[in-house]
């Protein structure tokens, strides 16, 4: 069975830690290798992308491989070919698949028929590469995760659910503030709590940001939700991250966003452009974390050294 990275729990806790620290080392050393020499990775993107596409293309190239980029309009997926048929064909042509899609079930259905690794570049349920990169960014900034509070304010979307998953592997406290009807899936939250994650779900953004070391948000209406934008702006009116919200956070708190941002909606321009904003570090780190994830995917026995913070 080929490796998959459809959500953070496809790694063990030890592997997730090693991948984060490995990515930091790769960034520091401007790492290149021939791991994927002679291999081609297909990138199928049913959702538009800037950071995810470019960072994955460059990650594959930094590891010596090549890529083929397709949208659903460039393949039979746009004509309703079953995904099971698509992956069975691709498995005979290429050496891996990175997919950015809508329904997460497409990825799981593909994996059931695949003989090549599959990496989730984003689905409606999870955005694991982004959140792994965000954990990397916090560690890189010197955060002691056991003493760190992370706030998520806004929609209980794929980002929120990947933050929940990450809290089962990394020891930070996570407080999510999401309005009623827009909260993360209960089964995902319940599973994380059962694993011992320190997570609080509330409807109160003040509770979330108070004392937080990292304040996270995302657009109120994601791709595919454009028809709900007007209604969502009303529902999320009290969930904007502004200077008042940041003033409640811990001294030196940082603002995070997976981008693209809608300044004036989920975040004010004042906060987005402030010294507290580390959104460009997050964006850059997508390249490095994806390089580390791909190395994990294509290494049979992944035993990257569990680097400590003191060694980074």
C-alpha positions in Angstrom: 0.0 0.0 0.0 1.5 3.3 -1.0 1.8 6.1 1.6 -0.8 8.8 1.8 -1.1 12.2 3.4 -4.7 13.0 3.3 -4.8 14.3 6.9 -2.3 14.8 9.7 -3.3 11.6 11.3 -1.8 9.7 8.4 1.5 10.3 10.1 2.3 9.1 13.6 2.9 11.7 16.3 6.7 11.1 16.1 6.7 11.4 12.3 4.7 14.7 12.4 7.3 16.1 14.9 10.2 14.9 12.8 8.7 16.3 9.6 8.3 19.8 11.2 11.8 19.9 12.5 13.1 18.4 9.2 11.4 21.2 7.3 13.1 23.8 9.4 16.4 22.2 8.7 15.7 22.1 5.0 14.9 25.8 5.0 18.0 26.6 6.9 20.3 24.6 4.6 18.5 25.4 1.4 18.1 21.7 0.9 18.1 20.0 -2.5 18.3 16.3 -3.3 17.8 13.7 -6.1 15.2 11.7 -4.1 12.7 12.1 -6.9 15.1 12.0 -9.8 13.3 10.3 -12.7 10.0 10.6 -11.0 7.0 12.7 -12.0 4.2 13.9 -9.7 0.9 14.9 -11.1 -0.8 17.9 -9.6 -4.6 18.0 -10.2 -6.2 21.2 -8.9 -9.9 21.5 -9.0 -9.6 24.7 -7.0 -7.6 27.7 -8.1 -4.3 28.2 -6.2 -1.2 30.4 -6.0 0.8 29.3 -2.9 -0.2 25.6 -3.0 0.6 25.1 -6.7 3.9 27.0 -6.8 5.1 25.6 -3.5 4.4 22.0 -4.5 5.9 22.4 -8.0 9.1 23.9 -6.5 9.2 21.3 -3.7 9.1 18.4 -6.3 11.8 20.1 -8.3 14.0 20.7 -5.2 13.9 17.0 -4.7 14.9 16.3 -8.3 11.5 15.4 -9.8 9.2 16.8 -12.4 5.5 17.7 -12.3 2.4 17.6 -14.6 -0.2 20.2 -13.7 -3.9 19.6 -14.6 -7.2 21.2 -13.7 -10.5 19.3 -14.0 -10.9 21.1 -17.4 -7.7 19.4 -18.6 -8.8 15.9 -17.8 -11.8 13.6 -18.0 -12.7 14.5 -14.4 -14.4 17.5 -15.9 -16.6 15.1 -17.9 -17.5 13.1 -14.8 -15.1 10.2 -15.2 -15.2 8.3 -11.9 -12.2 9.2 -9.8 -11.5 5.5 -9.3 -10.9 5.2 -13.0 -8.7 8.3 -13.2 -6.4 7.1 -10.4 -6.0 3.7 -11.9 -4.8 5.3 -15.2 -2.6 7.8 -13.4 -1.0 5.0 -11.3 0.4 3.6 -14.6 1.8 6.9 -15.8 3.1 8.9 -12.9 4.8 8.3 -9.5 2.5 10.3 -7.2 -0.5 12.6 -7.1 -1.0 15.9 -5.3 -4.7 16.9 -5.4 -6.6 20.0 -4.4 -10.3 19.3 -4.5 -13.7 19.8 -3.0 -15.1 16.6 -1.5 -12.6 14.8 0.7 -14.2 11.6 -0.3 -12.7 11.9 -3.7 -9.3 11.5 -2.1 -10.2 8.5 0.0 -11.9 6.8 -3.0 -8.8 7.4 -5.1 -6.6 6.0 -2.4 -8.6 2.8 -2.3 -7.6 2.1 -6.0 -4.2 3.8 -6.1 -0.8 2.2 -6.4 1.0 5.6 -6.0 1.2 8.0 -3.1 -1.5 10.7 -2.8 -1.1 14.0 -0.9 -4.0 16.2 0.0 -3.2 19.8 -1.2 -6.6 20.9 0.2 -10.1 19.4 0.5 -13.3 20.7 2.0 -12.6 18.8 5.2 -8.8 19.3 5.7 -5.8 21.4 4.8 -3.1 19.4 6.4 -0.1 20.8 4.6 -1.0 24.4 5.5 -1.4 23.6 9.2 1.8 21.5 9.3 3.5 24.6 7.8 1.9 26.8 10.4 3.1 24.6 13.2 6.5 24.9 11.6 6.2 28.6 11.6 5.3 28.7 15.3 8.3 26.5 16.2 10.6 28.5 14.0 9.5 31.6 15.9 10.7 29.9 19.2 7.3 28.9 20.6 7.4 26.5 23.5 4.3 24.6 22.3 3.5 23.2 25.7 3.1 26.9 26.9 1.4 28.2 23.7 -2.2 29.2 23.2 -3.5 29.2 19.6 -6.7 31.0 18.8 -8.8 30.2 15.8 -11.5 32.8 15.1 -14.1 32.4 12.3 -15.4 29.5 10.3 -15.0 26.0 11.5 -13.7 25.0 8.1 -11.0 22.7 6.7 -8.3 24.8 8.3 -10.0 24.7 11.7 -10.4 20.9 11.5 -6.8 20.5 10.6 -5.8 22.6 13.5 -7.9 20.3 15.7 -6.1 17.3 14.3 -2.7 19.0 14.9 -3.6 19.6 18.5 -3.7 15.9 19.1 0.0 15.6 18.1 1.5 19.0 19.3 1.0 20.1 22.9 -0.4 23.6 22.4 -3.7 24.8 23.7 -6.3 25.5 21.0 -9.4 27.7 21.4 -11.8 27.9 18.5 -14.4 30.7 18.3 -17.0 29.8 15.7 -20.6 31.0 15.4 -23.4 28.5 15.9 -24.0 26.6 12.7 -20.5 27.2 11.4 -18.6 25.1 13.9 -16.2 22.2 13.0 -17.5 18.7 12.7 -18.4 17.2 16.1 -16.8 13.8 15.3 -13.4 15.4 14.5 -13.5 17.5 17.7 -14.7 14.6 19.9 -12.0 12.3 18.5 -9.3 14.9 19.3 -10.5 15.4 22.8 -10.5 11.6 23.3 -6.9 11.7 22.3 -6.1 14.2 25.0 -5.9 17.4 22.9 -6.3 20.7 24.9 -9.1 22.2 22.9 -12.0 24.5 23.8 -14.8 25.4 21.4 -16.7 28.6 22.0 -18.9 31.1 20.2 -17.0 34.0 21.9 -14.0 35.4 20.0 -12.9 37.4 23.1 -12.4 34.1 25.0 -10.4 32.7 22.1 -8.0 35.6 21.6 -7.5 36.6 25.3 -4.0 35.5 26.2 -3.4 33.8 22.8 0.2 33.7 21.4 -1.0 33.1 17.9 -4.2 34.4 16.5 -5.5 32.6 13.4 -8.4 33.4 11.0 -9.5 32.7 7.4 -11.9 34.1 4.9 -15.5 34.0 5.9 -16.6 32.4 2.6 -14.2 29.9 1.0 -14.0 28.7 -2.6 -17.4 27.1 -3.5 -19.2 29.3 -0.9 -19.4 32.5 -2.9 -23.2 32.3 -3.0 -23.2 32.5 0.8 -20.9 35.5 1.1 -23.5 38.1 1.9 -25.1 36.0 4.6 -21.7 34.9 6.0 -20.6 38.6 6.4 -23.6 39.1 8.6 -23.0 36.0 10.7 -19.3 36.6 11.2 -19.6 40.4 11.8 -18.3 40.1 15.3 -15.4 37.8 14.4 -13.1 40.2 12.7 -9.5 40.4 13.9 -8.7 44.0 14.5 -6.3 46.0 16.8 -8.7 45.6 19.7 -8.8 41.8 19.4 -5.0 41.7 19.1 -4.7 43.9 22.2 -6.4 41.1 24.2 -3.8 38.6 23.1 -0.5 37.8 24.9 2.3 40.4 24.6 4.1 39.9 21.3 1.3 37.8 19.9 1.4 37.0 16.2 -1.3 37.1 13.6 -1.7 34.2 11.2 -3.7 33.7 8.0 -3.4 30.9 5.3 -4.1 33.5 2.5 -5.6 34.9 0.4 -7.0 37.4 2.8 -10.0 39.7 2.4 -8.7 42.8 4.2 -11.6 44.6 5.8 -13.6 41.4 6.4 -12.0 38.8 8.6 -9.0 41.0 9.3 -8.3 44.7 9.2 -5.6 46.1 7.0 -4.0 47.6 10.2 -3.5 44.1 11.7 -2.7 42.4 8.4 0.1 44.9 7.6 1.4 45.2 11.1 4.6 43.9 12.6 2.5 41.2 14.4 1.6 39.6 11.1 3.6 36.6 10.1 1.6 35.6 7.1 4.5 35.8 4.6 6.6 33.5 6.8 3.6 31.0 6.7 3.4 31.3 2.9 7.2 30.7 2.5 7.1 27.7 4.8 4.6 25.9 2.6 7.6 25.1 0.3 9.7 23.7 3.1 7.0 21.7 4.9 5.9 20.2 1.6 9.4 19.2 0.8 9.7 17.4 4.1 6.2 15.8 3.6 7.3 14.5 0.2 10.5 13.2 1.6 8.4 11.3 4.2 6.1 10.0 1.5 8.9 8.7 -0.7 11.2 7.3 2.1 10.4 3.7 3.0 11.9 3.9 6.5 11.5 7.5 7.6 13.8 8.1 10.5 14.6 11.8 10.3 16.3 12.9 13.5 13.8 14.3 16.1 15.5 17.6 16.3 15.0 19.6 19.5 14.2 23.3 19.7 17.7 23.9 21.0 19.2 22.4 17.9 17.1 24.4 15.4 
